[in-house]
Amino acid sequence: MAQTESLLRATRKNWPAYLYLLPAALVFAAFVIYPIGRAAVWSFTDLSLLDPASARYVGWDNYRAILSDEDVGLDPKTLADWRSMFRAGDDPARPTWKRWLTFDWPGGAVWNTVKFTVLFLPVYVIIPLIIAAMLDHVRTGSVFLRTVIFIPVIISVAVASVIWIILYNPNYGIFNLAIALVRDALNWIVGLVSTNEAYFTFTGPNWLGDRLWAMPAIAFMCFWNGMGLNVLLYLVGLNRIDSELYEAAVVDGATPRQQFLRITLPLLRPTTYLVVLLSLIGSLRVFGQMWIMTEGGPQDSTVSYVMYLYRVAFHPTRDFEFGYASALAFVLAAVIFVLTACTQRFSRAVEQ
């Protein structure tokens, strides 16, 4: 009772402050809370944007449909394909080890997103940490190097995607040209001791046109585009570590490797948690890069969950199914919430 009265007194005392916050609160309610609430209602209806008047309540049918949708990848057929991946010899042309190493996984938007996350998340977390640790010891040219590393971050997704489409071009892209130069150099070296002038005939792959290379190519582009942000976050965390700890470690005879493992990594846990969390959420929400670079191809091998959601909501062939798209969106939100909670719990357990 006393707490309630003190809260009321504080509210009456600070009411001018709430008036200043009111415009922002109204904008937030109009453009965030209301759309989310409206989408939550739509997720329980059979709603098409072409005929909103015919919307009808269907309960949990949209959510049940997700489990049987082959394009999502949680249907019994796709799960059976997953089980077959653990059985050696089912397909002599594509043995189990080859399917795993080439990420030739069963299709579906969910598994494409998982594939992207597996390819993207580890390097997006670990390599920036290594780069930041090296930059932290650079004195001459440090500002220049940090600027160069951060420049890709300020490039928009659309512009970066177009740039990498050109770089990945199988005919004149820089990667295949480099592979061709290596091939020609090897053939020239072999030609000095052999009359066979075309001993090596390998060529660069069709990076965005081959279903085995398209996803790794997009993951590498996303890593380049966003790596600088993680490097910056790690540098901020490194600057917060007291230098006296390293000086004491040097006095005790600790090697640079031991300093990194015993001082740097433990004290960077809060920063690492933030980097992992942001990277995980970003990988689950990937859309723009795939949409611009491949439009989900080849053979729907790069259709992410968010891209499929977009197709359901806005593609004419799906009749603008806003009800089903809303259900897909809330499932993704629930997954992100659960993973965030699990990551936070794991981080606290490690700190203890």
C-alpha positions, 0 to 999 in steps of 0.5 A: 500500500505504501509503495502504491502511494509513493508511486502515485506521488512520484507520478503526480510530481513528474507528470510534465515528463510524461507529457514530453514522452507522450508523442513518442509513445503514441508513435510507438503504439501506432507503428509498432504495438498496433501492427503487431497486435493486428498481425496476431489477430490475422494469424488466426484467420484465413485472410487474403489481401485481395479479398479482406472482406472474406476473412474468416476465423480458422483458429490454429489452422495456420500454425498447423499448416506450417508443420505440413508445408513442404516449402517450410521443411517441417513436413513428414517427407522432408524429415524422412529425407533428414533421416536418410542422411544418416543412412550410408549407402542410400544413394551411391551417387551422393553418399552421406559424407558428401551430402554433409560436407557439401551441405546438400541438405533436404530442402525447405525454408527452415533448413536453408536458414539453418544451413546459412546459420551453420555456415555464417555464425561461427566465422562471424563470431570467431574471425572478428575476435581474432582480428580485433585482438590483433588490431588491439596491439597495432599502434601504427596505422591502427585508425586506418585499418579499423576504418578499412575494416568498418567500411563494408558495414556502411554499404547498404545490403542492396549495393553490396549484393550487386557488387558481389553478384559481379564478383561472383560472375562465372565469366568475368568475376574476380574469383573465377579469373583468379582461379583461371590464373592459378590454373594457367600458371600451373599448366605453364609450370608443368609445361616446362617439364612435360609436353602436356600443356593442358594438364590442369583443366579445372575452372571456377564454379558458377557461384550463384547458379550451383545449389551447392555453392550458392549458400556458402557464397551468400554466407561469405558475402554477408560475413564481409558486409557485417564483419566490421561491426563485430570487430568494433564491438570486440575492440570496445570490450578489449578497451574495457579490460584493465591493462594492469592485468596483462602487466601482472600476467607478464610478470608472472611469466604468462605467454601471449597465448595464456594471456588471451585464454586466461584474461582476454576471453573470460573478460570478453564474455559479455561482449561475446554474448552480445555478438553471438546474440546479434549474429544469431538473430541476424542469421535467422532473419536473413532476407535481402542478400538472398532475394537480390543475389539469387531470388531463392534459386537455384532450385529454391536452395537459398529460400530463407524462412523470411524470404518464404514469409515474404513470398506468402504475403506479397507474391501474386501466386500465393494470393497475398495470404496475410493470415498464413504469413502472420502465423509464419512471422509469429513462429519466427518471433517465438523461435528467436525469443526462445533462442535468446532466452537459452543464450542468456541462460547459458551465458549466466551459467558460464559466468558462474 
